[in-house]
Amino acid sequence: MSYLRFARTGSLEPFLNQNDVDEEIGFEVTLAAQWRPNLTNNFQVAGGLSVLFPGRGFGDLYESRDPLYSLFLQLTVTY
């Protein structure tokens, strides 16, 4: 789990033509797994799911506070 926030939002405000952008981006939760057949490093499969629960600052920028989902899959083959 990660908590994300901007250090400063002053540079975003003129760019987006908005005042008082909140510093909170939100919480990110990630669940991942890795599989290595026969415990070798020649073939690896990893995958997972990540969810961002937006905070007030994210809502100020994108006008949406719906959770964002990301699925990922990684295949590594070494010869």
C-alpha positions in Angstrom: 0.0 0.0 0.0 1.3 3.5 -0.9 0.1 6.9 0.1 0.7 9.4 -2.7 0.7 13.2 -2.4 2.2 16.2 -4.2 5.0 18.1 -2.4 3.8 21.4 -3.8 0.9 22.1 -6.2 1.8 25.7 -7.0 3.2 24.9 -10.4 0.0 22.9 -11.3 -2.4 25.7 -10.5 -1.5 28.2 -13.3 -1.0 25.3 -15.8 -4.5 24.0 -15.1 -6.1 27.4 -14.5 -7.3 26.2 -11.1 -6.8 27.6 -7.6 -6.3 25.6 -4.5 -5.4 22.1 -5.9 -5.2 19.7 -2.9 -1.9 17.9 -2.3 -3.5 14.4 -1.7 -3.3 12.1 -4.8 -4.6 9.0 -3.0 -3.9 5.5 -1.9 -2.5 2.8 -4.2 -2.9 -0.9 -3.3 -1.1 -3.6 -5.3 -1.3 -7.4 -5.2 1.2 -9.3 -7.3 2.5 -12.9 -7.7 5.4 -14.5 -9.4 5.8 -18.1 -10.7 9.1 -19.8 -11.6 8.7 -23.4 -12.8 11.3 -25.7 -11.1 12.6 -22.6 -9.3 14.7 -21.5 -12.3 15.3 -18.0 -13.6 15.1 -19.0 -17.2 11.3 -18.7 -17.4 9.3 -16.4 -15.1 5.7 -15.3 -15.1 4.5 -12.4 -12.9 1.2 -10.7 -12.8 -1.0 -8.6 -10.5 -3.6 -6.0 -9.9 -3.2 -2.4 -8.8 -5.9 -0.1 -7.6 -5.7 3.7 -7.0 -8.2 5.2 -4.7 -8.0 8.9 -5.6 -7.8 11.6 -3.1 -8.9 15.2 -3.2 -6.0 16.5 -5.3 -6.6 13.8 -7.9 -10.3 14.8 -8.0 -9.3 18.5 -8.4 -7.2 17.6 -11.4 -9.5 15.1 -13.2 -12.9 15.9 -11.7 -13.4 12.2 -10.9 -12.8 10.2 -7.7 -13.7 6.8 -9.1 -11.1 4.1 -8.3 -8.7 3.3 -11.2 -7.7 -0.3 -11.9 -4.6 -1.7 -13.6 -3.9 -5.3 -14.5 -0.4 -6.4 -15.5 1.3 -9.5 -16.8 5.0 -10.0 -17.3 6.8 -12.9 -19.1 10.5 -13.3 -18.8 12.4 -15.8 -20.9 16.2 -16.0 -20.6 18.3 -18.2 -22.9 
